[in-house]
Amino acid sequence: MKRKFESDMSKSATSKKGHWSAGLLTSMEDPECMVKEDDKIVVIKDKYPKAQFHYLVLPKENILSIRQVKKNHQDLLMHMHEVARGLVEKHTDHEFIMGYHAMPSMQRLHLHVISTDFCSPCLKTKYHWNSFTTPFFLHSSDVSRQLHEEGEVKNISPQKCKDYLNTQLKCHKCTLQPKNMPALKRHILTHIDKQKQ
């Protein structure tokens, strides 16, 4: 995540086709990844899921990221949100969050639909964790409301994004601040065990 984030910060959003940041475009066409499709969107499974369930809702319209969303995309974002809610409803025994990264590393607008167990071998770094558990993660309902009321999605500055990603680790369920990711991941399992009881 750090490498990707720094790369995104230092370059404009015009990466070459075939670059790792354009990987979502390939995944959108991969039958192994695809979950659902309609005339406006494609839903795929994240290739490197950060939780037990991790989907991405992508528009077929070529919108590079949340930073390029305009007022005329309001209906599209609402549709993406409704599709995400439909995915969540299939997993009634899990909690989910739905949202966008404030400064995504991958090209093509994508809405994360991710279970809050955060149980995955792909969840490895503080940057991974903080990208979903700090204000770096823009909740879908907030983004849609802001677009409706203000006609735009306010961008968070690159420095603020970096600060969020560097925030001290903190459990999303309680006040514990573990010293590292292995400790956090062990702690998260205690919450999962409590839910099963």
Buried (B, 14 or more C-beta within 10 A) or exposed (E): BBEBBEBBEEEEEEBEEEEEBBBBBEBBEEEEBBBEEEEBBBBBBBBEBBBBBBBBBBBBEEBBBBBEBEEEBBEBBBBBBEBBBEBBEEEEEBEBBBBBBBBBBBBBBBBBBBBBBBBBEEBBEBBBBBBBBBBBBBBBEBBBEBBEEEEEBEBBEBEBBBBBBEBEBBBBBEEBEBEEBEEBBEBBEEBBEEEEE
